[in-house]
Amino acid sequence: MDRGSHSVYALYYHYVQVVKYRKKVFDNEEIINFLKEQIQEISETFEVEVIDIGVDKDHFHMLLKAKPTLNIPRYINAIKTITSREIQRKFPQVKEKLWKGHFWSPSYFLATSGQVTLEVLKKYVESQGKE
């Protein structure tokens, strides 16, 4: 558990981002490592702890830990904008696989990943006030 001045929290998220049209741009370790480094730098700026990043040919999964004050859309937008720009700048060959320079799909997957299952939490909430 983490603590703020007026709170105790444990906020974990599973984030998945897909390359536009599922283009297979992550085809070498140099690009994959660069993506991970960029995400790590961006995350430090937002005070987000990256727990793990897994990269496949056309998408990545990330497990992260955040504070309740994190502006999630702003954070994800920063990841998408900066990584797209910097990967295309450093690896111009990637542009050949993309359509009009669009790197990431506009949509993403984000789920919370808590310390307990949803079923356990439901039972706890239901039990409140019953004696």
N, C-alpha and C positions, 0 to 999 in steps of 0.2 A: 504494500500500500504506500502511496505517496501522500504527502501532506502539503496543503496550502495554508495561508493564514487563517482561513475559516472553513477548511474542508479536508476531507480524507477521500482519496479516490484511487482507482485502478482502471485506467482507460487504455485498452488495447484495441487496435484496429487491424483488419486484414484488407489490404488495398491491392487491386489488380488493375493494371493498365495494359491495353492492347494496342499494338501498332495499327495504324489505319489500313484497312483492307487486309489485315493479317499478313502483311508483308514480312518476310523473314529477314530482318535486318541485323539481328543479333547472332551473327554467324561466325564470330571470332572472339577470343578471350579479351583482346585489347578493347573492343567496343563494349563488351559486357563489363569489364572492370572500370572503364571510363564512366559508364552509366551509374554504376554503384558509387563511385567517388563523387559524382555530381549530386546524386540523391543524398549522400551523407553530408555534404557541404550545405545544401539547401536545408536539410533537416536540422542541422546545428543552429542555423539562423532562426528557425522557428521553434527552437527548444524542444524538438521531437527526438526521441531515442529510437533509432532504427535497430530492431532486434534481429531481423534477418531479411535478406533479399534473395529471391530465386528468379533466375532469368531463363526463359525458353527462347526459341528462335523468333517468336512474334509477340511476346508479352512478358511482363514480370509480375511477380507476387511480392508483396512486402508486408511484414509484420512490424507494427510500430506501436510505441507507447507515447501518449501525449498528456498534456495538462488540459483541464476543462476549458481553459481560455483559448485553446487553439481554434483559429478560424480555418476550418477544414477546407472549404472551397478555395480560399486564398492559397493555402498550402499546396493543395493538389494542382491548382493553376500554375503556381511557381515551379513545381516539379515538371509539369508538362511543357511549359514555355521554355524554361532554361535548358532542360535536357535536349529538347528538340533542336534548339538553336545551336547549342554547343556540340552535339553529336554531328550535325550536318556541317558545322564549321571544321571540326577536326577530322572527320571522315567523309570527305566529299563523295566518295563512291556510294555512300548510302542513298544519296539523292536519286541515283539511277533506279532504285527500287520503289521510290515514292511517287505519288501522283501530285503534281503541282506543289511539291515541297511540304505537303501535309504529312506530319510524322505520326502523331497519336490519334487514336479514335477519339471523338468528342465525348464519348461516354466512358464510365469506369465502374468498377465494382468496389463497394466499401461495406464492410460488416464489422460490428463490434465483436470483440472476442473477450468475454469476461472471465472472472475467476471461478464462476459456477455455471452450471447448465441452466437453460431457460426453465426447465422443469423444476429444478431445486428452487429457483427464484420465485416461480409461481406459487409453489407450496408455502414458501416463507411469507409472501404477501397475503395469501389466503388465511394463514394462521394468525395474522395480526388481529388483535382485538378479541380473540376467542380465548376464553379461560376455562 
